[in-house]
Amino acid sequence: MRKKTFLLFFLILLNISNYMIFAYGSTNKEPDVKALGAVLIDFDSGRILWGKNINKPLAMASTTKIMTAILALEKGNLDDTVVVSKRAAIAPKVKMELKEGEKIKLEYLMYALMMQSSNDAAVAIAEHICGSVEEFCAEMTKKANEIGAKDTVFITPNGLDSGDHHSTAYDMALIARYALNNDEFVRIINTREISFKSSVKSYSVINKNRLLSEYKGADGVKTGFTGKAGHCFVGSVKRDNLRLISVVLGSGWGTSGKEQKWKDTKKILDYGFDNFEYRTILNEGDEIGNIEVKRAKEKSVDICYGQSMTVCMKKGDNNPEIVKKVQDFVLAPAEKGMKVGKAEAFIGNEKVGEVDIILKSSIERHDFKSSVDKLFRNWLEAL
């Protein structure tokens, strides 16, 4: 009888537990997404928080235009007047329907590029900045490599499928992270609606990024679709002091794929905000011991952390392991704040942070020569 009662009690507890998981979700459960490649990174550190095929080469469609925009912002002037070429005018849809010879401000092309993904705007921008689409794309690829996106090749400035045009989910996250440090870029991608005029006609542009209105804290970045790439999206969300970047490449095709990219993105971001937090693990000025001093009265001097260290960590996880590397001694004279080593933080084998180790106070030199010099200076001051 007691065994039956215990079994019944156990089954009730199990059902309650299953119900709670069903009703409230498991914050530790990783996102199940349809995307062929996907990643979630911390904006501040660039640390990878989750991923699926993050280094798989894939077509990335109009998420390409993130690099088009940042290169234009760095090499051009938003007040420039762009003259539209025939090549730009005949670019395939989606497009502004620019006309050959039309004159338009570079800033206006940037709105069309990032808000409604205009392919003709991308070509016009590329030709204005570098003289040709080919030269501009070479500069895009070069810039990607400088940022750290090592498996990215740009053949078109608008993301249309061509040759070896490809990237990876991780590379696109790195490119977005770089671009989001540019205030003008952030301003443009967060504009919801704008109207402007060229030398020919008036335009009205509406932002197609649904995340801006459907997800709390969203502030970017770019949609994309081609027949080869499928539906893609690079997103950015900031809540309180935590900012996350998500990427999905190849979330699907057709109407269902178009909706799936938003589902995938939200699942990834939900996982990030449910499971990660910034944690300060080292504080600037905290003493961590001392270091031997030579040629001074003092035999040692206190050392401390030169900066605070904050790490994006999974909630509930133990703090990272701190490895300190400090030189054997310091020669006087030595100034307060002098770097004498470093402290590195590791989660497993992953290095997640580094700060300097510095002297807590200054040390004067004290040997025969310095003592004689000091006596002489004191004698002169007394005269």
C-alpha positions as CSV (number, residue, x, y, z in Angstrom):
1,M,0.0,0.0,0.0
2,R,2.8,2.4,0.9
3,K,4.6,1.6,-2.3
4,K,1.4,2.4,-4.3
5,T,1.0,5.7,-2.5
6,F,4.6,6.6,-3.1
7,L,4.3,5.8,-6.8
8,L,1.1,7.8,-7.1
9,F,2.8,10.8,-5.4
10,F,5.8,10.5,-7.8
11,L,3.6,10.5,-10.9
12,I,1.7,13.6,-9.7
13,L,5.0,15.4,-9.1
14,L,6.2,14.3,-12.6
15,N,3.0,15.6,-14.2
16,I,3.2,18.9,-12.4
17,S,6.9,19.3,-13.5
18,N,6.0,18.5,-17.1
19,Y,3.1,21.0,-17.0
20,M,5.4,23.8,-15.7
21,I,7.9,23.1,-18.4
22,F,5.2,23.2,-21.1
23,A,3.5,26.3,-19.7
24,Y,6.5,28.4,-18.9
25,G,9.2,26.9,-21.1
26,S,12.7,25.8,-20.1
27,T,15.1,28.7,-20.2
28,N,18.0,26.4,-20.7
29,K,16.6,24.8,-23.8
30,E,18.5,25.8,-26.9
31,P,16.5,27.2,-29.8
32,D,15.3,24.8,-32.5
33,V,15.5,26.8,-35.8
34,K,15.0,25.9,-39.5
35,A,17.8,28.2,-40.7
36,L,20.7,26.5,-42.5
37,G,23.1,28.7,-40.6
38,A,22.5,30.8,-37.5
39,V,24.3,32.4,-34.6
40,L,23.8,34.6,-31.5
41,I,26.6,36.8,-30.2
42,D,27.1,39.4,-27.5
43,F,27.5,42.8,-29.0
44,D,30.0,44.2,-26.4
45,S,32.5,41.3,-26.5
46,G,31.6,39.5,-29.7
47,R,31.4,36.3,-27.7
48,I,29.4,33.5,-29.4
49,L,26.5,32.5,-27.2
50,W,24.8,30.0,-29.4
51,G,25.1,28.8,-33.0
52,K,24.1,26.3,-35.7
53,N,26.5,25.8,-38.6
54,I,28.0,29.2,-37.8
55,N,31.0,28.8,-40.2
56,K,29.1,27.1,-43.1
57,P,29.5,29.2,-46.4
58,L,26.0,30.3,-47.5
59,A,24.5,32.9,-49.8
60,M,23.3,35.8,-47.6
61,A,21.1,37.8,-50.0
62,S,20.4,41.4,-49.1
63,T,22.0,41.2,-45.7
64,T,25.0,42.0,-48.0
65,K,23.7,45.6,-47.9
66,I,25.0,46.0,-44.3
67,M,28.5,46.1,-45.7
68,T,27.4,48.3,-48.6
69,A,26.1,50.8,-46.2
70,I,29.0,50.9,-43.8
71,L,31.5,51.2,-46.7
72,A,29.5,54.1,-48.1
73,L,29.4,55.8,-44.7
74,E,33.2,55.5,-44.3
75,K,34.2,56.4,-47.8
76,G,31.5,58.8,-48.8
77,N,29.6,61.9,-47.6
78,L,25.9,61.7,-47.0
79,D,25.5,65.1,-48.6
80,D,27.1,63.9,-51.9
81,T,25.0,64.1,-55.0
82,V,24.9,60.8,-56.9
83,V,24.2,60.7,-60.6
84,V,22.4,57.5,-61.5
85,S,24.0,55.3,-64.3
86,K,22.2,53.1,-66.8
87,R,23.6,50.0,-64.9
88,A,21.9,51.2,-61.7
89,A,18.7,52.1,-63.4
90,I,18.3,48.6,-64.9
91,A,19.0,46.7,-61.7
92,P,16.3,44.1,-60.9
93,K,13.6,44.5,-58.3
94,V,13.3,45.3,-55.5
95,K,14.2,48.8,-56.6
96,M,13.4,52.5,-56.4
97,E,12.9,52.8,-60.1
98,L,15.7,55.2,-60.5
99,K,16.2,56.8,-63.9
100,E,19.5,57.1,-65.8
101,G,20.9,60.6,-65.3
102,E,18.7,61.2,-62.2
103,K,20.5,63.1,-59.4
104,I,19.9,62.2,-55.8
105,K,21.5,62.7,-52.4
106,L,23.6,59.8,-51.1
107,E,21.8,59.9,-47.8
108,Y,18.5,59.2,-49.6
109,L,19.9,56.2,-51.4
110,M,21.0,54.9,-48.0
111,Y,17.5,55.0,-46.7
112,A,16.2,53.1,-49.7
113,L,19.1,50.7,-49.4
114,M,18.6,49.7,-45.8
115,M,14.8,50.3,-45.3
116,Q,13.3,48.7,-48.4
117,S,16.4,46.9,-49.8
118,S,16.5,48.7,-53.2
119,N,18.9,47.0,-55.6
120,D,19.3,50.0,-57.9
121,A,20.3,52.2,-54.9
122,A,23.1,49.7,-54.1
123,V,24.5,49.9,-57.6
124,A,24.3,53.7,-57.6
125,I,26.1,53.8,-54.3
126,A,28.8,51.4,-55.4
127,E,29.6,53.3,-58.6
128,H,29.6,56.7,-56.7
129,I,32.0,55.5,-54.0
130,C,34.5,53.5,-56.1
131,G,33.7,54.2,-59.7
132,S,32.6,50.7,-60.5
133,V,30.6,47.9,-58.9
134,E,33.5,45.5,-59.3
135,E,36.0,47.8,-57.4
136,F,33.4,48.5,-54.7
137,C,32.8,44.8,-54.2
138,A,36.6,44.2,-53.9
139,E,36.7,46.9,-51.2
140,M,33.7,45.2,-49.5
141,T,35.6,41.9,-49.3
142,K,38.7,43.6,-48.1
143,K,36.8,45.4,-45.4
144,A,35.1,42.1,-44.3
145,N,38.5,40.5,-43.9
146,E,39.8,43.4,-41.9
147,I,36.8,43.1,-39.5
148,G,37.5,39.4,-39.1
149,A,35.0,38.0,-41.5
150,K,37.4,35.6,-43.2
151,D,35.0,33.5,-45.2
152,T,33.1,36.3,-46.9
153,V,33.3,37.2,-50.6
154,F,31.2,40.0,-52.2
155,I,30.5,39.8,-55.9
156,T,27.4,42.1,-55.8
157,P,26.7,45.2,-53.6
158,N,23.0,44.3,-53.3
159,G,23.3,40.6,-52.5
160,L,21.9,39.2,-55.7
161,D,23.2,35.7,-56.4
162,S,26.3,35.8,-58.6
163,G,29.4,33.5,-58.7
164,D,31.0,32.9,-55.3
165,H,29.1,35.6,-53.5
166,H,28.8,34.1,-50.0
167,S,29.3,34.6,-46.2
168,T,28.7,32.7,-43.0
169,A,26.3,33.3,-40.1
170,Y,29.3,34.2,-37.9
171,D,30.9,36.5,-40.4
172,M,27.6,38.4,-40.9
173,A,27.3,38.8,-37.1
174,L,30.9,40.3,-37.1
175,I,30.0,42.7,-39.9
176,A,26.8,43.7,-38.2
177,R,28.6,44.3,-34.9
178,Y,31.1,46.5,-36.7
179,A,28.4,48.5,-38.4
180,L,26.4,49.0,-35.3
181,N,29.2,51.0,-33.8
182,N,28.5,53.7,-36.4
183,D,25.9,56.2,-35.2
184,E,24.8,57.2,-38.7
185,F,24.2,53.5,-39.6
186,V,22.1,53.0,-36.5
187,R,20.1,56.1,-37.3
188,I,19.3,55.1,-40.8
189,I,18.3,51.5,-40.0
190,N,16.0,52.7,-37.3
191,T,14.1,55.2,-39.4
192,R,10.6,53.9,-39.8
193,E,9.4,56.1,-42.7
194,I,10.8,58.9,-44.7
195,S,10.0,61.0,-47.8
196,F,12.5,62.8,-50.0
197,K,13.0,64.2,-53.5
198,S,15.5,63.7,-56.3
199,S,16.0,65.8,-59.4
200,V,13.3,63.8,-61.0
201,K,10.6,62.8,-58.5
202,S,9.5,62.3,-54.9
203,Y,10.0,59.1,-52.9
204,S,8.4,57.6,-49.8
205,V,10.3,54.8,-48.1
206,I,8.9,52.5,-45.3
207,N,11.1,50.2,-43.2
208,K,10.5,46.5,-43.9
209,N,12.2,45.3,-40.7
210,R,9.3,43.9,-38.8
211,L,11.5,43.2,-35.7
212,L,11.5,46.9,-34.9
213,S,7.8,46.8,-34.1
214,E,7.4,43.2,-33.0
215,Y,10.3,42.7,-30.6
216,K,11.0,44.8,-27.5
217,G,14.4,46.7,-27.8
218,A,15.0,45.9,-31.5
219,D,17.2,48.4,-33.3
220,G,18.3,46.6,-36.5
221,V,19.3,45.3,-38.9
222,K,18.6,43.9,-42.3
223,T,16.3,41.4,-44.2
224,G,17.3,39.4,-47.3
225,F,16.0,37.0,-49.8
226,T,17.2,35.4,-53.1
227,G,16.4,32.1,-54.7
228,K,19.7,30.7,-53.7
229,A,19.9,32.2,-50.2
230,G,16.3,31.7,-49.1
231,H,15.0,34.1,-46.4
232,C,17.7,35.7,-44.2
233,F,17.8,38.2,-41.4
234,V,20.4,39.9,-39.2
235,G,18.9,41.4,-36.1
236,S,20.0,43.5,-33.2
237,V,18.2,44.0,-29.8
238,K,19.2,46.0,-26.8
239,R,17.5,45.5,-23.4
240,D,18.8,47.4,-20.4
241,N,22.6,47.0,-20.8
242,L,22.5,43.7,-22.7
243,R,22.8,43.9,-26.5
244,L,22.6,40.8,-28.7
245,I,23.1,40.2,-32.4
246,S,21.3,37.3,-34.2
247,V,21.8,36.0,-37.7
248,V,19.7,33.5,-39.7
249,L,20.7,32.4,-43.2
250,G,18.4,30.1,-45.3
251,S,15.4,30.0,-42.9
252,G,13.3,28.8,-45.8
253,W,11.7,29.7,-49.1
254,G,8.3,31.0,-50.2
255,T,5.7,32.4,-47.9
256,S,6.4,30.0,-45.1
257,G,10.2,30.8,-45.3
258,K,9.4,34.5,-45.1
259,E,7.6,34.0,-41.9
260,Q,10.1,31.4,-40.6
261,K,13.0,33.9,-40.5
262,W,11.1,36.0,-38.0
263,K,10.2,32.9,-35.9
264,D,13.8,31.7,-36.0
265,T,15.1,35.1,-35.0
266,K,12.7,35.5,-32.1
267,K,13.5,32.0,-30.8
268,I,17.2,32.8,-30.9
269,L,16.8,36.2,-29.2
270,D,14.4,34.8,-26.6
271,Y,17.0,32.2,-25.7
272,G,19.7,34.9,-25.4
273,F,17.7,37.2,-23.1
274,D,16.3,34.3,-21.0
275,N,19.7,32.7,-20.4
276,F,22.5,35.3,-20.4
277,E,23.4,38.3,-18.3
278,Y,26.4,40.7,-17.9
279,R,28.3,39.9,-14.7
280,T,31.2,42.0,-13.3
281,I,33.8,39.4,-12.2
282,L,36.7,41.8,-11.5
283,N,36.7,45.3,-10.1
284,E,39.1,48.1,-10.9
285,G,41.4,48.8,-8.0
286,D,40.9,45.4,-6.2
287,E,44.2,44.4,-4.6
288,I,45.5,40.9,-5.7
289,G,48.9,40.7,-3.8
290,N,52.2,42.4,-4.2
291,I,55.3,42.3,-6.4
292,E,59.0,42.5,-5.4
293,V,60.7,45.9,-5.8
294,K,64.4,46.4,-6.4
295,R,66.5,49.6,-5.7
296,A,63.9,50.9,-3.2
297,K,63.5,51.1,0.6
298,E,60.3,49.0,0.2
299,K,60.8,45.3,-0.5
300,S,57.4,45.1,-2.3
301,V,54.5,47.1,-3.6
302,D,50.8,46.2,-3.8
303,I,49.3,45.4,-7.2
304,C,45.7,45.6,-8.4
305,Y,43.4,45.2,-11.4
306,G,43.7,48.2,-13.8
307,Q,40.2,47.9,-15.1
308,S,36.9,46.2,-14.2
309,M,35.9,43.1,-16.2
310,T,32.3,42.4,-17.2
311,V,31.5,39.1,-19.0
312,C,28.3,38.0,-20.8
313,M,27.6,34.8,-19.0
314,K,24.9,32.1,-18.8
315,K,22.8,32.7,-15.7
316,G,23.7,30.3,-12.9
317,D,27.1,29.4,-14.3
318,N,30.2,29.8,-12.1
319,N,32.4,32.7,-12.7
320,P,35.3,32.2,-15.2
321,E,38.7,31.0,-14.1
322,I,41.1,33.9,-13.6
323,V,44.7,33.3,-14.7
324,K,47.2,36.0,-13.5
325,K,50.5,36.6,-15.3
326,V,52.7,39.0,-13.4
327,Q,56.4,39.8,-13.9
328,D,58.9,38.7,-11.2
329,F,59.9,42.2,-10.0
330,V,59.9,45.9,-10.7
331,L,62.8,48.3,-10.7
332,A,62.4,51.6,-8.8
333,P,61.5,54.3,-9.6
334,A,58.1,53.1,-10.8
335,E,54.9,55.1,-11.2
336,K,51.5,54.2,-9.8
337,G,49.4,52.6,-12.6
338,M,52.5,51.0,-14.3
339,K,51.5,47.7,-16.0
340,V,53.2,44.7,-14.5
341,G,51.0,41.9,-15.9
342,K,47.6,40.8,-17.0
343,A,44.6,38.8,-15.7
344,E,42.8,36.6,-18.2
345,A,39.4,35.1,-17.8
346,F,38.5,31.6,-19.2
347,I,35.3,29.7,-19.5
348,G,36.7,26.2,-20.3
349,N,39.2,26.8,-23.0
350,E,37.5,30.0,-24.2
351,K,39.2,33.3,-23.3
352,V,36.4,35.7,-22.5
353,G,38.3,38.7,-21.1
354,E,41.6,40.4,-20.2
355,V,42.6,43.3,-17.9
356,D,45.9,44.8,-16.9
357,I,47.5,44.3,-13.5
358,I,49.1,47.5,-12.3
359,L,51.0,49.0,-9.4
360,K,48.8,50.3,-6.6
361,S,51.2,53.1,-5.7
362,S,54.4,54.8,-6.8
363,I,57.9,53.7,-5.6
364,E,60.9,56.0,-5.3
365,R,64.4,54.7,-6.2
366,H,66.7,54.2,-3.2
367,D,70.4,53.3,-3.7
368,F,73.7,55.1,-3.1
369,K,73.5,57.3,-6.2
370,S,69.8,58.3,-5.5
371,S,70.6,59.0,-1.8
372,V,73.5,61.3,-2.7
373,D,71.4,63.1,-5.3
374,K,68.6,63.6,-2.8
375,L,71.0,65.0,-0.2
376,F,72.4,67.4,-2.7
377,R,69.0,68.6,-3.8
378,N,67.9,69.1,-0.2
379,W,71.1,71.1,0.5
380,L,70.5,73.3,-2.6
381,E,66.9,74.0,-1.4
382,A,68.2,75.0,2.0
383,L,70.5,77.7,0.7
